[in-house]
Amino acid sequence: MKIPKIIPNRLSRLFQRRPLYVAGLLLALFGLCFLQASAGEEPTRKVIVKTAPSYPELARRMHLAGKVKVEVVIAANGTVKSATLAGGNPVFEKSAIEAVKQWKFESGQADTKTVIVLEFAEQ
């Protein structure tokens, strides 16, 4: 049984008929990949004041431990504008967000968005 080679034939015809279209399409795909990779590499600012999160009572009773990711928007003056849970056990959410909102960062020229990972060990 012979498998037809339809897809390679169509691609070769596309390259022959519209080389600028294909080049533009490839360039756009490369650009999207590059932008997506650089979006996660935001500059981080140094933490000046760090408050440790309290261990929640429910987590203590359930013997829970784990890591929590908190997405933080830092104002130009170094205070935390907003903090939201980005991953991890929701039992630790309130404690993690309350602690991170008290953190102070070094000043910058504009608002910065970053992700902070907090670890909760069983107590």
Buried (B, 14 or more C-beta within 10 A) or exposed (E): EEEEEEEEEEEEEEEEEEEEEBEEEEEEEEEEEEEEEEEEEEEEBEEEEEEEBEBBEEBEEEEBBBEBBBBBEBBEEBEBBBBEBEEBBEBBBEBBBEBBBBBBBEEBEEEBEBEBEBEBEEE
